[in-house]
Every structure is written in C-alpha cells, then in structure tokens.
Amino acid sequence: METENQNLILETSPADGRLAVKIFGVGNAGIELLSTLATPEFADAEFAVINTEAASLATSAAPVKIHLENKLLRGLGSGGDPDRSGALAEEQFATLKSTCAGADVVFIVAGLGGGAGSGISPVLARAAREAGALVLAFVSQPFECEGNRREAQAQTALAQLKANADSVICLPNQKIFKLIDENTSVLDTFRVTGGFLIEGVRGVWQMLTRPGLIQVHFADLCNLLRDRHAESTFAFVETAGPARSREAVEKILAHPLFDDGRALTESDAILVNLTAGNDLTMSEVSRVMEQIKRQCVRAQIIMGAAMSADFKNRLCVTVIAAKQTGAPPAPASQVAPRTETITGTSPAPAARRNAPLDNNPRKKTTIKKPVQAQLPFTIVSKGRFDKSEPTLHHGEDLDVPTFIRRGIALN
C-alpha cells in the first residue's frame, strides 16, 4: 500500500468557534467501529485510522490513513505483539503528533488485547496530549474466553493508556453477557459491544456540539477530566412517553456497566447530559439529577441539557462516571524527611546526607531474636546399673536428668 504519512496531516482551526474534534480508529476493531460513525451527525468531526495491516486500511473510508510499517512486517501486521506495534508508533511519533495538531479534543477508539490497539493507543494518546488536545479513549477489553494472553495484554495496555490519556472509558466485554442470551451469535455479540462504545462516543459528542439549554462548556469538561488519568464507565439510555424521566433513572441505575450502581457510588466525577425535544420540562431534569446525586454524594457533577426537534417525546441521558484509580506521586519537595534511629557507631553527617534514603514508610527493620543453643552434653553410661530396671514415676524415668526429660536447653 502506497502511503506517505507526511501528506496525511490535516490542519484545522475552525473560524466559527466550533470545537475541532478528531476521532481515531486504532487497529482492526477501532477501524471497524469508526465506520459506523460515518453519519451526518459526525459531519464536523475529522476521522483518521491507524494500523499495522495494509488490508484493513484499504477498506476504510477515513480521509486520513496512517500505516505503521517497516520492512520486517511486510504489510502483514504485528502478529498480535503490542511491543512491536508500540515501537513502530514511537518511530513515527512526530507524525502522530502532527496529525493531532489543531484538535481541541481527540477521541481514540480501539479494542485492547491485540497487537495494534494495545500497542499504538497509549503512544497516540501521549502524542495527542503533547499536541495540546483533551484525550478521551473509548476501549473494550476482551472476553475471558479469548485467552489469558489477550487478557494480560489488555490489562497492560489499559494501565499505559490511563497514564497517557486524560480519561479512559473502558467496556469489559464480559459484562455484555448480562444483556445477551445463549442463542446470541458471535457476530451479534460483538455488535452489542461495539454499539456500547459508539454510544459513549455519541454521548460525549452531543454534549460538546449540540447547543444546550444548559450548556456543558469545553472548559468545564477540561477542568473535570484533564490530567486526571481516570478510568471511566458510562451509560447511554433512551426513553419515551410521559414517564420517560423515571424510566431513564431506572435504566441508569440498573445499567450493567454501572455494577448495580456501585460505579456511581465510587466515582469522584460525574458528567450528565440530557437531550430531548422542546417539550423537556424542568421537573424532568430535576427528577433525573436528584436521583443521580443521591447515588454519588461525594462526586463533582457537571450537567448539561440540549434541545433538538428530532427528539420530540424522547429523552436521552448520557452519564459518564470517572474514578481516579491512583494518585500521582508526590513531588520530591513534598516528601517528608525520614527519621533515622542510629545505634552503635554513627557515620559522619556528610556520609548520612549522601546516602540514599529509604522512603518506604511500610518497611520495618527486622530484629533477629537470639537463638538459644543446647550445650553438647554427653550421656554417661549407668555402669553397673545398666541392667537395672529404670526408676519410673508417672511414666517418667527418674534416672534420666531432669533437664533432658523436660527438654530444657542449658547455656
């Protein structure tokens, strides 16, 4: 496949004040999902696909195609090796960063567990952040039946992605079993998982691009998500009819990705967007938000409400719950000085200052207990009393010394 990466870079800077959004499909799964987003709704977004396989890129209709290739791969892909794909992405890091230039928000859509999605996505996220974009990743994890190797690769890639993206919306495919029956085909199952990821992308897209009665500003989204490196879960529900707000709340709380509401309770940042027609009432908005606030009392909440004539009598609610899984390491200036207890001969002060500090507060000094050894006593023969009957009292031979009978070690 003849591809010149330097000619695939799009420079965008909308003059009308709209957000510049670029959506990347990474790997075979990401490219397949990106094809379902090619609708008039996403006409203002820029699409790009990245892969190590030439065949999948050839079938994509995305205007920007980046083929990570070298002579060793010969267009056949990375063989499911994330390290090889990641190394190729690092080699063309400047190209990835230039492709992300000018974007306010970068969406990364990928499936983790394979070679391209697991290896390229973290590098692309870092390149997009260095280009100044807010980076949101929408990824899926493999089913348990796909094997330990793919599961391990997915977990490693997820940790790397969370370290480089501002927020990672992760869909564990195994949870989809709650929504399908035993007669569901493999193709339909993967369509369901892909549909969930697309709903997450669509929910955030609507939140950022649709004019809202209560607008979610891009600055608010940045303040909520930027540099958090959080793992997020999401729900997208749609209802209709006079009881639509109550039904929306029930569907959100029972959503399989929220683990019976635990994801809301444990989250520390919540993003809620309601989309409805002009018939949306304030009581409906209050009813939805009141129930969500009850589930996540300690979370920071941002809410938006958008109006569209296409949503008459319908109500769509998107909820993104983010939980920061790990606190960043404290700067060196904030590390408390270590208190040393020195016994015996103390080294010189300069030597103590130059010695490496052990900053592990859980590490304890183990003091070895003295071992009491038994003296090598020799049991002397009884001599002429050898053939005499032993003197027994309550089953004990009184002719045997007491310290031996009782197992007492003498110093």
Protein Blocks (a to p, Z undefined) as FASTA:
>chain_A
ZZdfklmcccdddfklpacdddddedjklmmmmmmmmcfklmmpccddddfbfklmmmpc
bfbdcddddfklnonajnopaklmmmmmmmmmmmmmmmmgoiabdcddddehifmlmmmm
mmmmmmmmmnopacddddddddfknojklmmmmmmmmmmmmmmmmbdcdddfklmmmmpc
fklcfklmmmmmmmmmmmmmmmmmmmmmmccfbdcdfklmmmmmgonlpacddddddded
jklmmmmmmmmmmpmklonolmmmmpcbdcddddddfkbcfklmmmmmmmmmmmmmmbcc
dddddddfklgoiacddddddddfbdcdddfklpccdddddehjdddfklmmmpccdfbf
kbccddddddddddddddddekjmmmpccddeehiafkbcfklmnopacZZ
